[in-house]
Amino acid sequence: MLAITVRDLLFRWRQFAIAIVGAALVFSVALSLTGMTAGFRAEAKSTTSSLGADRWVVPAGVGGPFTSTALLDEAVADQVRSLPGVRKAEPVLTFRTSVSKNGAPANVMVVGYRPGAIKGPKITKGRALQKSGEAVADSALHAGIGQQLVLGDQTVTVVGKTSGKTVLSGTPALYLDLADVQKGVLGGRPVASSVITVGVPQSVPEGLRAITNGQVETDLLRPLKQAEATIGNTRLLMWVVAGVIVGMVTYLAALDRMRDFAVLKAVGSPSRVLALSLCVEAVITSLLAGALAVVFSRLLRGIYSLPIVITGAAYLALPVVALVVGLLASLVALRRTLRVDPALAFGG
């Protein structure tokens, strides 16, 4: 039976090739959507860890420093620095705003800190932030080394670039001197959105709370919950569409093979063997589509402006999903196969 199935696949190779390519495109979109969801988590983790903080001290009632506009006096850093368990404490000002790049506005997440006082982001090109008037930009901002950016009434020059430091589905981080952010966004007020610590404070002053990097990441992902749910529903729809494509081709193949099935039944082949033949065709089609989807997903990655991170787990899950899709798709033709009349083999 396996030999007959393979010969049928070869005989109808154009028909199955179209199904494989069509299903592969659908699988690749679903795989990219999975990578999009993983990208949200990866960017939150990468950006949160870029400053080397053990804890983030924020005003009480605030979810995290990147999603709230609550501010505190930067002098709070002196109080936090004296707390038991804290080896270093520095004020950080994070602000979602826009900068002027070549006269056009560009959305950024500004991260202001004192250069040299704490660990900055990993530099992929150029050098680290050293003084006022300089900036380190994520590659998603598409700002070259030496390019000038305008933040309020402050003009800064990009001296370094980093990668993967984005928030809220692709908004690039822009690292600046704390004083430049205070002047450019808040009129020079000596404030911060959080105090980051090296070491874990055993307690914090009243009106403040210390949160972990994990809590900051969770807070960064909170505004994206609805987007993640929508992506998940769309991904499910893609699996269904892939199943429809494979099922349609399998059903048409079954219709073409009705007389063959009748002959096989007439000579004693059990119905379960015939059904298995269709299942094998559908599964092979789905698995080949899944393998081709890996190639398509890599080629299509450049068309997305959002961060795409396709994990090894997603690649391992793809053949399993393809197998399930193939088996479910074969069901549409099984009923026709099981009910075929052996007398059809002797018809005109």
Phi, psi and omega per residue, in radians:
M1 nan -0.640 3.121
L2 -1.091 -0.685 3.136
A3 -1.124 -0.707 3.115
I4 -1.124 -0.697 3.130
T5 -1.100 -0.786 -3.140
V6 -1.129 -0.709 3.134
R7 -1.128 -0.623 3.100
D8 -1.179 -0.688 3.090
L9 -1.072 -0.727 3.134
L10 -1.211 -0.644 -3.136
F11 -1.146 -0.658 -3.123
R12 -1.866 0.642 -2.996
W13 -1.069 -0.597 3.124
R14 -1.124 -0.780 -3.135
Q15 -1.053 -0.807 -3.128
F16 -1.291 -0.534 3.101
A17 -1.101 -0.718 3.101
I18 -1.091 -0.744 3.120
A19 -1.109 -0.718 -3.126
I20 -1.110 -0.802 -3.127
V21 -1.157 -0.769 -3.141
G22 -1.091 -0.818 3.118
A23 -1.141 -0.619 3.134
A24 -1.103 -0.706 3.094
L25 -1.085 -0.731 3.126
V26 -1.167 -0.776 3.096
F27 -1.038 -0.693 -3.106
S28 -1.156 -0.645 3.076
V29 -1.139 -0.756 3.108
A30 -1.087 -0.693 3.115
L31 -1.144 -0.686 3.105
S32 -1.148 -0.641 3.099
L33 -1.142 -0.657 3.051
T34 -1.097 -0.729 3.103
G35 -1.156 -0.520 3.116
M36 -1.156 -0.783 3.105
T37 -1.099 -0.753 3.102
A38 -1.138 -0.557 3.115
G39 -1.119 -0.623 3.088
F40 -1.031 -0.774 -3.120
R41 -1.238 -0.678 -3.119
A42 -1.138 -0.746 -3.116
E43 -1.176 -0.654 3.116
A44 -1.106 -0.747 -3.136
K45 -1.171 -0.754 -3.088
S46 -1.146 -0.772 -3.109
T47 -1.230 -0.704 -3.134
T48 -1.105 -0.669 -3.088
S49 -1.459 -0.063 -3.008
S50 -1.171 -0.369 -3.107
L51 -1.761 -0.001 3.072
G52 1.219 0.539 -3.105
A53 -1.451 2.521 2.966
D54 -1.611 -0.620 3.099
R55 -2.491 2.676 3.047
W56 -2.030 2.076 3.113
V57 -1.672 2.094 -3.069
V58 -2.270 2.881 3.066
P59 -1.042 2.538 3.116
A60 -1.035 2.451 -3.135
G61 1.549 -0.078 -3.138
V62 -1.672 2.320 -3.125
G63 -1.206 -0.711 -3.109
G64 -3.036 2.905 -3.033
P65 -1.323 -0.325 -3.058
F66 -1.609 -0.310 -3.059
T67 -1.973 0.013 -3.098
S68 -2.112 2.651 3.076
T69 -1.769 0.114 3.115
A70 -1.157 2.356 -3.073
L71 -2.121 2.766 3.043
L72 -2.390 2.766 -3.138
D73 -1.160 2.369 -3.106
E74 -1.134 -0.281 3.090
A75 -1.182 -0.277 3.076
V76 -1.029 -0.472 3.126
A77 -1.032 -0.591 3.126
D78 -1.157 -0.673 3.114
Q79 -1.162 -0.774 -3.103
V80 -1.155 -0.608 -3.107
R81 -1.087 -0.484 -3.095
S82 -1.569 -0.003 -3.100
L83 -1.313 2.554 3.071
P84 -1.041 2.364 3.121
G85 1.647 -0.196 -3.087
V86 -1.727 2.147 3.094
R87 -1.656 -0.486 -3.133
K88 -2.702 2.489 3.101
A89 -2.533 2.279 -3.099
E90 -2.440 2.481 3.111
P91 -1.293 2.509 3.103
V92 -2.336 2.382 3.125
L93 -2.066 1.986 3.104
T94 -1.930 2.373 -3.026
F95 -2.660 2.203 3.070
R96 -1.537 2.067 -3.066
T97 -2.641 -2.807 3.079
S98 -2.316 2.635 3.057
V99 -2.111 2.772 3.089
S100 -1.639 2.134 3.131
K101 -2.148 1.966 -3.074
N102 0.981 0.622 3.098
G103 1.460 -0.069 -3.138
A104 -1.969 2.482 3.138
P105 -1.274 2.543 3.094
A106 -2.426 2.244 -3.140
N107 -1.268 2.381 3.130
V108 -2.517 2.800 2.909
M109 -1.840 1.811 -3.122
V110 -1.319 2.324 3.072
V111 -2.171 1.907 -3.113
G112 -1.818 2.287 3.099
Y113 -2.621 2.968 3.128
R114 -1.510 1.985 -3.094
P115 -1.006 2.355 3.116
G116 1.535 -0.365 -3.107
A117 -1.385 -0.572 3.134
I118 -2.374 2.944 3.090
K119 -1.170 2.316 3.077
G120 -1.727 -3.090 -3.137
P121 -1.203 2.718 3.086
K122 -1.184 2.250 -3.076
I123 -1.581 2.261 3.100
T124 -1.771 -0.324 3.120
K125 -2.742 2.471 -3.112
G126 1.442 -2.488 -3.110
R127 -2.403 3.027 -3.116
A128 -1.329 2.847 3.074
L129 -1.139 2.328 -3.099
Q130 -2.186 -0.515 -3.046
K131 -2.730 3.088 3.104
S132 -1.089 2.544 3.135
G133 1.579 -0.018 3.140
E134 -1.968 2.835 -3.137
A135 -2.574 2.602 2.950
V136 -2.052 2.155 -3.031
A137 -2.006 2.512 3.012
D138 -1.226 2.628 -3.091
S139 -1.071 -0.394 3.137
A140 -1.165 -0.302 3.097
L141 -1.368 -0.320 3.136
H142 0.996 0.779 3.072
A143 -1.935 2.204 -3.088
G144 -1.428 2.843 3.068
I145 -1.063 2.285 -3.119
G146 1.603 -0.165 -3.139
Q147 -1.300 2.504 -3.132
Q148 -1.713 2.428 3.109
L149 -2.152 2.565 -3.125
V150 -1.989 2.130 3.080
L151 -2.073 1.829 -3.049
G152 1.092 -2.112 3.091
D153 -1.787 0.235 3.135
Q154 -1.823 2.371 3.041
T155 -1.967 2.205 -3.117
V156 -2.157 2.723 -3.125
T157 -2.001 2.290 3.133
V158 -1.265 2.097 -3.135
V159 -1.968 -0.201 -3.124
G160 -2.700 2.757 3.116
K161 -2.235 2.610 3.081
T162 -2.254 3.075 -3.088
S163 -2.443 2.504 3.099
G164 1.358 0.170 3.138
K165 -1.760 1.399 3.123
T166 -2.291 2.880 3.096
V167 -2.432 2.797 3.003
L168 0.902 0.924 3.064
S169 1.114 0.865 2.937
G170 1.884 0.040 3.083
T171 -1.256 2.063 -3.035
P172 -1.257 2.533 3.050
A173 -1.448 2.490 3.078
L174 -2.213 1.956 -3.069
Y175 -1.601 2.191 -3.087
L176 -2.331 2.901 2.967
D177 -1.115 2.404 -3.095
L178 -0.945 -0.743 -3.111
A179 -1.114 -0.624 3.124
D180 -1.137 -0.690 3.114
V181 -1.176 -0.746 3.139
Q182 -1.074 -0.712 3.133
K183 -1.290 -0.745 -3.038
G184 -1.296 -0.512 -3.038
V185 -1.939 -0.627 -2.972
L186 -2.112 0.369 3.058
G187 1.142 0.425 3.083
G188 1.535 0.103 3.138
R189 -1.128 2.344 -3.108
P190 -1.404 1.238 -3.065
V191 -2.183 2.921 3.095
A192 -2.524 2.816 3.083
S193 -1.659 -0.304 3.108
S194 -2.849 2.911 2.989
V195 -2.123 2.117 3.119
I196 -1.671 2.536 -3.082
T197 -2.133 2.593 2.882
V198 -1.809 2.089 -2.917
G199 1.742 2.770 -3.065
V200 -1.863 2.016 3.112
P201 -1.166 2.387 3.127
Q202 -1.296 -0.433 3.079
S203 -2.741 2.872 3.110
V204 -2.289 2.743 3.128
P205 -1.049 2.756 3.137
E206 -1.050 2.437 -3.123
G207 1.593 -0.016 3.127
L208 -2.160 2.836 3.011
R209 -2.503 2.545 3.122
A210 -1.812 2.200 -3.118
I211 -2.112 2.700 -3.097
T212 -1.490 2.960 3.050
N213 -1.054 -0.654 3.118
G214 -1.088 -0.684 3.111
Q215 -1.195 -0.632 3.078
V216 -1.121 -0.751 3.116
E217 -1.083 -0.755 3.126
T218 -1.074 -0.699 3.127
D219 -1.182 -0.623 3.094
L220 -1.146 -0.564 -3.120
L221 -1.435 -0.285 -3.076
R222 -0.992 -0.783 3.126
P223 -1.161 -0.209 -3.078
L224 -1.764 0.122 -3.084
K225 -1.032 -0.820 -3.132
Q226 -1.129 -0.673 3.107
A227 -1.106 -0.712 3.123
E228 -1.124 -0.702 3.125
A229 -1.118 -0.721 3.123
T230 -1.129 -0.738 3.114
I231 -1.094 -0.718 3.125
G232 -1.087 -0.740 3.117
N233 -1.159 -0.679 3.115
T234 -1.158 -0.682 3.106
R235 -1.074 -0.736 3.094
L236 -1.063 -0.712 3.104
L237 -1.093 -0.643 3.110
M238 -1.099 -0.708 3.088
W239 -1.065 -0.715 -3.133
V240 -1.113 -0.761 3.137
V241 -1.080 -0.748 3.102
A242 -1.055 -0.716 3.105
G243 -1.095 -0.680 3.117
V244 -1.111 -0.733 -3.138
I245 -1.090 -0.882 -3.135
V246 -1.136 -0.727 -3.132
G247 -1.106 -0.687 -3.137
M248 -1.110 -0.787 -3.137
V249 -1.163 -0.707 3.113
T250 -1.112 -0.698 3.131
Y251 -1.123 -0.779 3.114
L252 -1.113 -0.667 3.090
A253 -1.113 -0.671 3.124
A254 -1.133 -0.703 3.107
L255 -1.080 -0.702 3.138
D256 -1.193 -0.430 -3.052
R257 -1.759 0.193 -3.084
M258 -0.989 -0.790 -3.138
R259 -1.159 -0.643 3.094
D260 -1.075 -0.749 3.126
F261 -1.132 -0.659 3.129
A262 -1.106 -0.726 3.112
V263 -1.103 -0.785 -3.130
L264 -1.117 -0.664 3.086
K265 -1.163 -0.674 -3.108
A266 -1.126 -0.497 -3.134
V267 -1.665 0.137 2.994
G268 1.848 0.098 3.115
S269 -1.236 2.239 3.141
P270 -1.210 2.688 -3.102
S271 -1.089 -0.576 -3.094
R272 -1.145 -0.532 3.117
V273 -1.225 -0.684 3.100
L274 -1.149 -0.717 3.113
A275 -1.110 -0.678 3.124
L276 -1.098 -0.613 3.122
S277 -1.057 -0.787 3.117
L278 -1.148 -0.692 3.124
C279 -1.075 -0.728 -3.141
V280 -1.104 -0.742 3.104
E281 -1.034 -0.820 -3.116
A282 -1.140 -0.716 -3.119
V283 -1.177 -0.768 3.112
I284 -1.045 -0.764 3.117
T285 -1.047 -0.797 -3.116
S286 -1.155 -0.733 -3.130
L287 -1.158 -0.707 3.076
L288 -1.131 -0.668 3.079
A289 -1.117 -0.678 3.105
G290 -1.114 -0.736 3.114
A291 -1.119 -0.732 3.121
L292 -1.196 -0.501 3.134
A293 -1.110 -0.560 3.108
V294 -1.068 -0.753 3.121
V295 -1.157 -0.800 -3.119
F296 -1.083 -0.695 -3.102
S297 -1.108 -0.598 3.096
R298 -1.245 -0.665 3.124
L299 -1.226 -0.577 -3.074
L300 -1.494 -0.164 -3.042
R301 -1.022 -0.592 -3.089
G302 -1.207 -0.285 -3.104
I303 -1.435 -0.194 -3.112
Y304 -1.659 2.349 3.081
S305 -1.517 -0.242 3.118
L306 -1.499 2.721 3.108
P307 -1.167 2.278 3.129
I308 -2.053 2.089 3.112
V309 -2.228 1.772 3.132
I310 -1.635 1.956 -3.045
T311 -1.446 2.896 3.071
G312 -1.060 -0.618 3.118
A313 -1.087 -0.643 3.122
A314 -1.161 -0.702 3.102
Y315 -1.156 -0.660 3.139
L316 -1.223 -0.569 -3.133
A317 -1.302 -0.427 -3.056
L318 -1.039 -0.857 3.126
P319 -1.103 -0.551 3.094
V320 -1.140 -0.804 3.104
V321 -1.099 -0.736 3.129
A322 -1.084 -0.675 3.111
L323 -1.102 -0.793 3.130
V324 -1.119 -0.763 3.120
V325 -1.049 -0.744 3.139
G326 -1.101 -0.752 3.140
L327 -1.143 -0.760 3.126
L328 -1.155 -0.670 -3.132
A329 -1.123 -0.576 -3.113
S330 -1.212 -0.323 -3.101
L331 -1.112 -0.504 -3.080
V332 -1.150 -0.407 -3.117
A333 -1.802 -0.204 -3.059
L334 -1.115 -0.696 -3.091
R335 -1.072 -0.736 3.107
R336 -1.104 -0.692 -3.103
T337 -1.186 -0.782 -3.079
L338 -1.196 -0.449 -3.080
R339 -1.706 0.062 -3.119
V340 -1.111 2.388 -3.096
D341 -1.536 2.154 3.111
P342 -1.009 -0.421 3.128
A343 -1.092 -0.364 3.133
L344 -1.060 -0.425 -3.128
A345 -1.177 -0.367 -3.090
F346 -1.887 0.162 -3.134
G347 -1.345 3.025 3.135
G348 -1.440 nan nan
